[in-house]
Amino acid sequence: MDRRDIVYKITEIIFKHLGDSANPEIVKQMVRDLITTVPMGEDGAGAQVLNADPAESQAAIITAFGKSQPGIVAGITGILAEKNIDITDITQTLLGENFAMIVIVNLVGSNCSFSELKEMLTKKGEELGVGIFSQHEELFQFMHKV
């Protein structure tokens, strides 16, 4: 089992135990702490698998889903523009009456922290009646490896 597999398994176990109460930022920090603290190599050193600082991760994945209505895309992209966040890829679809969107963003140049962005997007989702979830791309990749 290579280090990426170990990170994936640790992440999977933490999310399984925390369930709906799991906060992706806290899970990411827990995984980082475990990987860098628990000896995994022959020399007893912890593995540096994730970035040392969450701020170093420059990409994020934003997902939105819920009942389709006007203003969802404008609400989300308006916040991104206001916070100087570049959209590098975006896709959306309608599944019957349901709306789904995935946005990949570059956080370089943002004028807010990732935590602040997540809070603003969550609040906007509540206003619009849709679920909006934001994760650093690194965590998203580990969680969705399968």
Secondary structure, DSSP 8 states (H G I E B T S, - for coil): --HHHHHHHHHHHHHHHHGGG--HHHHHHHHHHHHHHSB-STT--B---S-SSGGG--EEEEEEEEE--TTHHHHHHHHHHHTT-EEEEEEEEEETTEEEEEEEEE-TT-SS-HHHHHHHHHHHHHHHTEEEEEEEHHHHHHHT--
